[in-house]
Each structure stands twice: as structure tokens, then as C-alpha cells.
Amino acid sequence: MSDLLTIAGRTFRSRLMVGTGKYATFQLMKEALAASGAEIVTVAVRRVNLDRREESLLDYIDLNRYFLLPNTAGCHTAEEAIRTARLARAAGLSNWVKLEVIPDDGTLLPDPIATVEAAAQLVKEGFVVLPYTTDDHVVARRLVEVGCATVMPFGSAIGTGQGLPDPDRLQRVIDAVGGRVPVVVDAGIGAPSDAALAMELGADAVLVNTAIAKAGDPVTMARAMALAVEAGRMAYKAGRIAKTPVASPSSPTEGLVGKPAQA
């Protein structure tokens, strides 16, 4: 309990956030969410049935157990994202929003300029903004400057499972804004080892969707991701050894039996 994740004054025990897309069934999603131990669950506003007249994934999310984080997935412009965030708040979902502005459906890479623009406007309107962004430390700084509650750089492109092919870029983001707001690695996580590495670098949390939802056994993978995040965080706090170009014996050589004493 002494190592809580704090975002905009709200605390969470789990540093694993999970998405709700791509599951074979809503029931499977529900079971995976439970296995993950996550407290923050993100849902795409434009892909859920807000009037609840028909079966919706919202029927399978216990709002007494999970903190719902609406996202603006599917928005191609700042204007679309702002309008979608307003819709979510008006529907009673939350004044928190995971901001996504993705103009290219082929690459699913975020538009950093439009993201900063939308973030600035939403902050002015009283939203708690958690923006999905590139692994560019300059953009990360700008998002903090306009008042975002976190920055959420990608590890690699959404749904690719490529992990963290360039951890140095992610490290620069963490070094640039870590300590000012939480850094949440969002997108590209493919295996628990990727999540652990992100945490070992000093990320405050990770968000995982595809790697759990499309796994052979999503429930077991959800648990594995939870353990990896916990292990990565513990390793970061413990402090890893420095990398060196030469070998170093794990046992001291002084005083070995049979070794001649030094003159």
C-alpha cells in the first residue's frame, strides 16, 4: 500500500491498466479483467452502446470494482476527439478521458499536433486528460505543459505486439516528464516481458489490450501481465546493476583455498 499509483489526486493499487476490445465474448473479457487485478479499465466511447437498450460491454464491467476510463478511439481529428469526450461526460461515463487522435487507420500512429491541441481544450473544459502519444520526449513535455494528468507514449504501434523496439526513446520520455506526471506505456505490448521492461525503465504503469484479448488463454495472460508489471516495478525500485563491458566474478577471488597469498 506504500507504492500507490496516483493520477490527478486519485490513487490506485494496480499499475496495470487494461482495455476491453477484441475479446471473443463479453464474458471472457469480464474474466480476464478480474484476473488482471487492474483497477482502471478503458472503453472506446464510439464503440459502445451508451443507451444500454441492447447488450453492451458496459453490462459486464462492475463500476463498483473498476474505474472506467472512456477513450476517443476512432477519432481522426482534434475536433472529433473533443466532441467524443464531451459525449462521454454528458452520458455520465466520466470527466476523465484517454485522448486518442489517430488520423491514419493504416499505421494507427497518433497525431502529436492534434493531440496537444485537443488536450489543451479539454483541460480548459475541466477534463482529466490522459493522452496517447508518440515516444517523443518533446511532445511529452508539451502535453504536461498544457495540463495533462499523464502522458501515454506507445511502446510500438497499436496491436502489433512488437514490444519496445527502441527503449532509449521511451527512456527519454520517462526522464523528461517522470516525476511531474505518471508515464503510462500504452500500445505495442506483446508479452509479459515487454510490460516488465517498461516498468524496469521507470514507467509508472502500462496499458494492455490486444496482448491479453487475443492470447490463446486471455485469462491466464491477464494474470501473467499483472505479475510482470509487479516484478518490473519491484526491479526498478530495487535498482538494477550497471551494464559493464567486462566480466566480473560473482564470488570474490581473495582468500580462495589453494591460491597463493600476495606478497
DOPATI-566648 format. One record per residue (C-alpha): residue number from 0; chain; x, y, z. Coordinates in Angstrom, 1 decimal. Layout:
BEGIN
+-----+-------+--------+--------+--------+
|  nr | kette |      X |      Y |      Z |
+-----+-------+--------+--------+--------+
| NUM |     A |      X |      Y |      Z |
...
+-----+-------+--------+--------+--------+
END
This chain:
BEGIN
+-----+-------+--------+--------+--------+
|  nr | kette |      X |      Y |      Z |
+-----+-------+--------+--------+--------+
|   0 |     A |    0.0 |    0.0 |    0.0 |
|   1 |     A |    3.0 |    2.3 |    0.2 |
|   2 |     A |    3.6 |    2.2 |   -3.5 |
|   3 |     A |    0.4 |    3.5 |   -5.0 |
|   4 |     A |   -0.1 |    4.9 |   -8.5 |
|   5 |     A |   -1.5 |    8.5 |   -8.2 |
|   6 |     A |   -3.2 |   10.2 |  -11.1 |
|   7 |     A |   -4.8 |   13.6 |  -10.7 |
|   8 |     A |   -5.0 |   13.1 |   -7.0 |
|   9 |     A |   -6.7 |    9.6 |   -7.2 |
|  10 |     A |   -4.8 |    6.6 |   -6.1 |
|  11 |     A |   -4.7 |    3.0 |   -7.5 |
|  12 |     A |   -3.0 |   -0.1 |   -6.2 |
|  13 |     A |   -2.6 |   -1.7 |   -9.6 |
|  14 |     A |   -0.2 |   -0.3 |  -12.2 |
|  15 |     A |   -1.7 |   -2.4 |  -14.9 |
|  16 |     A |   -4.5 |   -0.8 |  -17.0 |
|  17 |     A |   -6.5 |   -2.9 |  -19.4 |
|  18 |     A |   -8.6 |   -2.4 |  -22.5 |
|  19 |     A |  -11.9 |   -4.0 |  -23.4 |
|  20 |     A |  -11.6 |   -4.5 |  -27.2 |
|  21 |     A |  -11.0 |   -7.6 |  -29.3 |
|  22 |     A |  -12.3 |  -10.2 |  -26.9 |
|  23 |     A |  -14.2 |  -13.2 |  -28.3 |
|  24 |     A |  -17.1 |  -12.6 |  -25.9 |
|  25 |     A |  -18.0 |  -10.1 |  -23.2 |
|  26 |     A |  -17.9 |  -12.9 |  -20.6 |
|  27 |     A |  -14.3 |  -13.7 |  -21.5 |
|  28 |     A |  -13.5 |  -10.1 |  -21.2 |
|  29 |     A |  -15.1 |  -10.0 |  -17.7 |
|  30 |     A |  -13.0 |  -13.0 |  -16.6 |
|  31 |     A |   -9.8 |  -11.5 |  -17.9 |
|  32 |     A |  -10.4 |   -8.2 |  -16.2 |
|  33 |     A |  -10.8 |  -10.0 |  -12.9 |
|  34 |     A |   -7.6 |  -12.0 |  -13.4 |
|  35 |     A |   -5.6 |   -8.9 |  -14.3 |
|  36 |     A |   -6.2 |   -7.2 |  -11.0 |
|  37 |     A |   -6.5 |   -3.9 |  -12.8 |
|  38 |     A |   -8.5 |   -1.1 |  -11.4 |
|  39 |     A |   -8.5 |    1.2 |  -14.5 |
|  40 |     A |  -10.5 |   -0.2 |  -17.5 |
|  41 |     A |  -10.7 |    1.8 |  -20.7 |
|  42 |     A |  -13.6 |    1.6 |  -23.2 |
|  43 |     A |  -14.0 |    3.2 |  -26.6 |
|  44 |     A |  -16.8 |    5.7 |  -26.4 |
|  45 |     A |  -17.6 |    5.4 |  -30.1 |
|  46 |     A |  -17.9 |    1.6 |  -29.9 |
|  47 |     A |  -20.2 |    1.1 |  -27.0 |
|  48 |     A |  -23.9 |    1.2 |  -26.7 |
|  49 |     A |  -24.4 |    4.2 |  -24.4 |
|  50 |     A |  -28.2 |    4.0 |  -24.2 |
|  51 |     A |  -27.9 |    0.4 |  -22.8 |
|  52 |     A |  -31.1 |   -0.8 |  -24.7 |
|  53 |     A |  -29.1 |   -3.7 |  -26.1 |
|  54 |     A |  -26.4 |   -5.8 |  -24.6 |
|  55 |     A |  -23.3 |   -3.7 |  -24.1 |
|  56 |     A |  -19.8 |   -4.4 |  -22.8 |
|  57 |     A |  -20.7 |   -1.9 |  -20.0 |
|  58 |     A |  -23.1 |   -4.6 |  -18.7 |
|  59 |     A |  -20.0 |   -6.7 |  -17.9 |
|  60 |     A |  -18.0 |   -4.1 |  -16.1 |
|  61 |     A |  -18.6 |   -3.7 |  -12.4 |
|  62 |     A |  -18.3 |    0.0 |  -11.8 |
|  63 |     A |  -18.0 |   -0.6 |   -8.1 |
|  64 |     A |  -14.9 |   -2.5 |   -8.8 |
|  65 |     A |  -13.3 |   -0.8 |  -11.8 |
|  66 |     A |  -12.6 |    2.9 |  -12.6 |
|  67 |     A |  -14.0 |    3.5 |  -16.1 |
|  68 |     A |  -11.7 |    5.4 |  -18.4 |
|  69 |     A |  -13.5 |    6.4 |  -21.7 |
|  70 |     A |  -11.3 |    6.8 |  -24.7 |
|  71 |     A |  -11.6 |    8.6 |  -28.0 |
|  72 |     A |  -10.5 |    5.7 |  -30.2 |
|  73 |     A |  -11.7 |    6.1 |  -33.8 |
|  74 |     A |  -11.3 |    9.8 |  -33.8 |
|  75 |     A |   -9.2 |   11.2 |  -36.7 |
|  76 |     A |   -9.2 |   14.9 |  -35.7 |
|  77 |     A |   -8.9 |   17.1 |  -32.6 |
|  78 |     A |  -12.5 |   18.2 |  -33.2 |
|  79 |     A |  -13.8 |   14.6 |  -33.3 |
|  80 |     A |  -11.9 |   13.7 |  -30.1 |
|  81 |     A |  -13.2 |   16.8 |  -28.2 |
|  82 |     A |  -16.7 |   16.1 |  -29.3 |
|  83 |     A |  -16.5 |   12.4 |  -28.2 |
|  84 |     A |  -15.1 |   13.3 |  -24.8 |
|  85 |     A |  -17.9 |   15.7 |  -24.3 |
|  86 |     A |  -20.4 |   13.0 |  -25.3 |
|  87 |     A |  -18.9 |   10.6 |  -22.8 |
|  88 |     A |  -19.1 |   13.1 |  -20.0 |
|  89 |     A |  -22.7 |   14.0 |  -20.9 |
|  90 |     A |  -23.6 |   10.3 |  -20.9 |
|  91 |     A |  -22.3 |   10.1 |  -17.3 |
|  92 |     A |  -19.3 |    7.9 |  -18.0 |
|  93 |     A |  -16.6 |   10.2 |  -16.6 |
|  94 |     A |  -14.8 |   13.5 |  -16.9 |
|  95 |     A |  -11.6 |   11.5 |  -17.3 |
|  96 |     A |  -10.7 |   10.7 |  -20.9 |
|  97 |     A |   -8.0 |    8.7 |  -22.6 |
|  98 |     A |   -7.3 |   11.0 |  -25.5 |
|  99 |     A |   -6.6 |    9.4 |  -28.9 |
| 100 |     A |   -6.3 |   11.3 |  -32.1 |
| 101 |     A |   -5.3 |    8.9 |  -34.9 |
| 102 |     A |   -5.6 |   10.2 |  -38.4 |
| 103 |     A |   -4.2 |    7.1 |  -40.2 |
| 104 |     A |   -6.1 |    3.8 |  -39.9 |
| 105 |     A |   -3.2 |    2.0 |  -41.5 |
| 106 |     A |   -0.5 |    2.8 |  -39.0 |
| 107 |     A |   -2.7 |    3.8 |  -36.0 |
| 108 |     A |    0.0 |    6.3 |  -35.0 |
| 109 |     A |   -1.2 |    9.3 |  -33.0 |
| 110 |     A |   -1.1 |   12.9 |  -34.4 |
| 111 |     A |    1.0 |   14.8 |  -31.9 |
| 112 |     A |    0.0 |   18.2 |  -33.0 |
| 113 |     A |   -3.8 |   17.5 |  -32.9 |
| 114 |     A |   -3.3 |   15.6 |  -29.6 |
| 115 |     A |   -1.8 |   18.6 |  -28.0 |
| 116 |     A |   -4.5 |   20.9 |  -29.4 |
| 117 |     A |   -7.3 |   18.6 |  -28.2 |
| 118 |     A |   -5.7 |   18.1 |  -24.8 |
| 119 |     A |   -5.3 |   21.8 |  -24.2 |
| 120 |     A |   -9.0 |   22.4 |  -25.0 |
| 121 |     A |  -10.3 |   19.5 |  -22.9 |
| 122 |     A |   -8.2 |   20.6 |  -19.9 |
| 123 |     A |   -9.8 |   24.0 |  -20.2 |
| 124 |     A |  -13.2 |   22.4 |  -20.0 |
| 125 |     A |  -12.3 |   20.5 |  -16.8 |
| 126 |     A |  -11.4 |   17.1 |  -18.2 |
| 127 |     A |   -8.7 |   14.9 |  -16.7 |
| 128 |     A |   -6.8 |   14.1 |  -19.8 |
| 129 |     A |   -4.6 |   11.0 |  -20.3 |
| 130 |     A |   -3.2 |   11.4 |  -23.8 |
| 131 |     A |   -1.9 |    8.5 |  -26.1 |
| 132 |     A |    1.1 |    9.9 |  -27.8 |
| 133 |     A |    4.3 |    9.1 |  -29.6 |
| 134 |     A |    7.6 |    8.2 |  -27.9 |
| 135 |     A |    8.8 |   11.8 |  -28.4 |
| 136 |     A |   10.0 |   13.5 |  -25.2 |
| 137 |     A |    9.4 |   17.0 |  -26.7 |
| 138 |     A |    5.8 |   16.2 |  -27.3 |
| 139 |     A |    5.5 |   14.7 |  -23.8 |
| 140 |     A |    6.8 |   17.9 |  -22.3 |
| 141 |     A |    4.3 |   19.9 |  -24.2 |
| 142 |     A |    1.4 |   17.7 |  -23.1 |
| 143 |     A |    2.4 |   18.2 |  -19.5 |
| 144 |     A |    2.6 |   22.0 |  -20.1 |
| 145 |     A |   -1.0 |   22.1 |  -21.3 |
| 146 |     A |   -2.1 |   20.3 |  -18.1 |
| 147 |     A |   -2.4 |   16.6 |  -19.0 |
| 148 |     A |   -2.6 |   14.2 |  -16.0 |
| 149 |     A |   -0.3 |   11.6 |  -17.6 |
| 150 |     A |    1.5 |   11.0 |  -20.8 |
| 151 |     A |    0.9 |    7.7 |  -22.5 |
| 152 |     A |    3.7 |    7.0 |  -25.1 |
| 153 |     A |    3.5 |    3.9 |  -27.3 |
| 154 |     A |    6.0 |    1.1 |  -27.0 |
| 155 |     A |    5.2 |    0.3 |  -30.6 |
| 156 |     A |    2.2 |    0.6 |  -32.9 |
| 157 |     A |   -1.2 |   -0.5 |  -31.6 |
| 158 |     A |   -1.9 |   -4.2 |  -31.9 |
| 159 |     A |    1.5 |   -5.1 |  -33.3 |
| 160 |     A |    2.8 |   -6.9 |  -30.2 |
| 161 |     A |    6.3 |   -5.7 |  -31.1 |
| 162 |     A |    7.1 |   -4.6 |  -27.6 |
| 163 |     A |    9.7 |   -1.9 |  -27.0 |
| 164 |     A |   12.0 |   -2.0 |  -30.1 |
| 165 |     A |   13.5 |    1.4 |  -29.1 |
| 166 |     A |   13.6 |    1.5 |  -25.3 |
| 167 |     A |   16.0 |    4.5 |  -25.4 |
| 168 |     A |   13.3 |    6.8 |  -26.8 |
| 169 |     A |   10.9 |    5.6 |  -24.1 |
| 170 |     A |   13.6 |    6.3 |  -21.5 |
| 171 |     A |   13.9 |    9.8 |  -22.7 |
| 172 |     A |   10.2 |   10.4 |  -22.2 |
| 173 |     A |   10.4 |    9.0 |  -18.7 |
| 174 |     A |   13.4 |   11.2 |  -17.9 |
| 175 |     A |   11.8 |   14.3 |  -19.4 |
| 176 |     A |    8.4 |   14.1 |  -17.6 |
| 177 |     A |    8.6 |   11.3 |  -15.0 |
| 178 |     A |    8.1 |   12.7 |  -11.5 |
| 179 |     A |    5.9 |   15.5 |  -12.9 |
| 180 |     A |    3.1 |   13.2 |  -14.1 |
| 181 |     A |    2.9 |    9.4 |  -14.4 |
| 182 |     A |    4.2 |    7.9 |  -17.6 |
| 183 |     A |    2.0 |    5.0 |  -18.9 |
| 184 |     A |    3.3 |    2.9 |  -21.7 |
| 185 |     A |    0.3 |    2.3 |  -24.0 |
| 186 |     A |    0.3 |    0.1 |  -27.1 |
| 187 |     A |    2.6 |   -2.5 |  -28.6 |
| 188 |     A |    3.0 |   -4.7 |  -25.5 |
| 189 |     A |    3.1 |   -8.3 |  -26.8 |
| 190 |     A |    4.3 |  -10.3 |  -23.8 |
| 191 |     A |    4.7 |  -10.0 |  -20.1 |
| 192 |     A |    8.4 |   -9.5 |  -20.6 |
| 193 |     A |    7.6 |   -6.3 |  -22.6 |
| 194 |     A |    5.5 |   -5.0 |  -19.7 |
| 195 |     A |    8.2 |   -5.8 |  -17.2 |
| 196 |     A |   10.8 |   -4.0 |  -19.3 |
| 197 |     A |    8.7 |   -0.9 |  -19.5 |
| 198 |     A |    8.4 |   -0.9 |  -15.7 |
| 199 |     A |   12.1 |   -1.6 |  -15.2 |
| 200 |     A |   12.8 |    1.6 |  -17.3 |
| 201 |     A |   10.8 |    3.6 |  -14.8 |
| 202 |     A |    7.4 |    3.8 |  -16.4 |
| 203 |     A |    4.7 |    4.3 |  -13.8 |
| 204 |     A |    2.2 |    1.9 |  -15.4 |
| 205 |     A |    1.3 |    0.1 |  -18.6 |
| 206 |     A |   -1.9 |   -0.3 |  -20.5 |
| 207 |     A |   -2.5 |   -3.7 |  -22.3 |
| 208 |     A |   -5.4 |   -4.8 |  -24.5 |
| 209 |     A |   -4.5 |   -6.9 |  -27.6 |
| 210 |     A |   -1.8 |   -9.0 |  -25.9 |
| 211 |     A |   -4.4 |  -10.2 |  -23.4 |
| 212 |     A |   -7.6 |  -10.3 |  -25.5 |
| 213 |     A |   -6.0 |  -12.2 |  -28.4 |
| 214 |     A |   -3.9 |  -14.6 |  -26.4 |
| 215 |     A |   -4.6 |  -18.3 |  -26.6 |
| 216 |     A |   -5.8 |  -18.1 |  -23.0 |
| 217 |     A |   -6.7 |  -14.4 |  -22.2 |
| 218 |     A |   -7.4 |  -15.1 |  -18.5 |
| 219 |     A |   -4.1 |  -16.7 |  -17.8 |
| 220 |     A |   -2.3 |  -14.0 |  -19.9 |
| 221 |     A |   -4.0 |  -11.3 |  -17.9 |
| 222 |     A |   -2.6 |  -12.8 |  -14.7 |
| 223 |     A |    0.8 |  -13.1 |  -16.3 |
| 224 |     A |    0.7 |   -9.4 |  -17.2 |
| 225 |     A |   -0.2 |   -8.4 |  -13.7 |
| 226 |     A |    2.8 |  -10.4 |  -12.3 |
| 227 |     A |    5.1 |   -8.9 |  -14.9 |
| 228 |     A |    4.1 |   -5.3 |  -14.0 |
| 229 |     A |    4.6 |   -6.1 |  -10.3 |
| 230 |     A |    8.0 |   -7.6 |  -10.9 |
| 231 |     A |    9.2 |   -4.8 |  -13.2 |
| 232 |     A |    8.2 |   -2.2 |  -10.7 |
| 233 |     A |   10.0 |   -4.0 |   -7.9 |
| 234 |     A |   13.1 |   -4.3 |  -10.0 |
| 235 |     A |   13.0 |   -0.6 |  -10.8 |
| 236 |     A |   12.7 |    0.3 |   -7.2 |
| 237 |     A |   15.4 |   -2.2 |   -6.2 |
| 238 |     A |   17.9 |   -0.7 |   -8.7 |
| 239 |     A |   19.5 |   -2.9 |  -11.3 |
| 240 |     A |   23.2 |   -3.2 |  -11.7 |
| 241 |     A |   25.1 |   -1.2 |  -14.2 |
| 242 |     A |   26.0 |   -2.8 |  -17.5 |
| 243 |     A |   29.7 |   -3.3 |  -18.0 |
| 244 |     A |   31.9 |   -4.3 |  -21.0 |
| 245 |     A |   33.9 |   -6.8 |  -19.0 |
| 246 |     A |   33.1 |   -9.8 |  -16.9 |
| 247 |     A |   33.1 |   -9.8 |  -13.1 |
| 248 |     A |   33.1 |  -13.0 |  -11.0 |
| 249 |     A |   30.1 |  -13.4 |   -8.8 |
| 250 |     A |   32.4 |  -14.7 |   -6.0 |
| 251 |     A |   35.4 |  -12.8 |   -4.6 |
| 252 |     A |   38.8 |  -14.2 |   -5.6 |
| 253 |     A |   40.6 |  -13.1 |   -2.4 |
| 254 |     A |   41.2 |  -15.8 |    0.1 |
| 255 |     A |   40.4 |  -18.8 |   -2.2 |
| 256 |     A |   41.7 |  -22.1 |   -0.9 |
| 257 |     A |   44.9 |  -23.0 |   -2.8 |
| 258 |     A |   45.5 |  -19.5 |   -4.1 |
| 259 |     A |   49.0 |  -18.2 |   -3.3 |
| 260 |     A |   49.0 |  -15.2 |   -1.0 |
| 261 |     A |   50.0 |  -11.9 |   -2.5 |
| 262 |     A |   53.4 |  -10.7 |   -1.5 |
+-----+-------+--------+--------+--------+
END
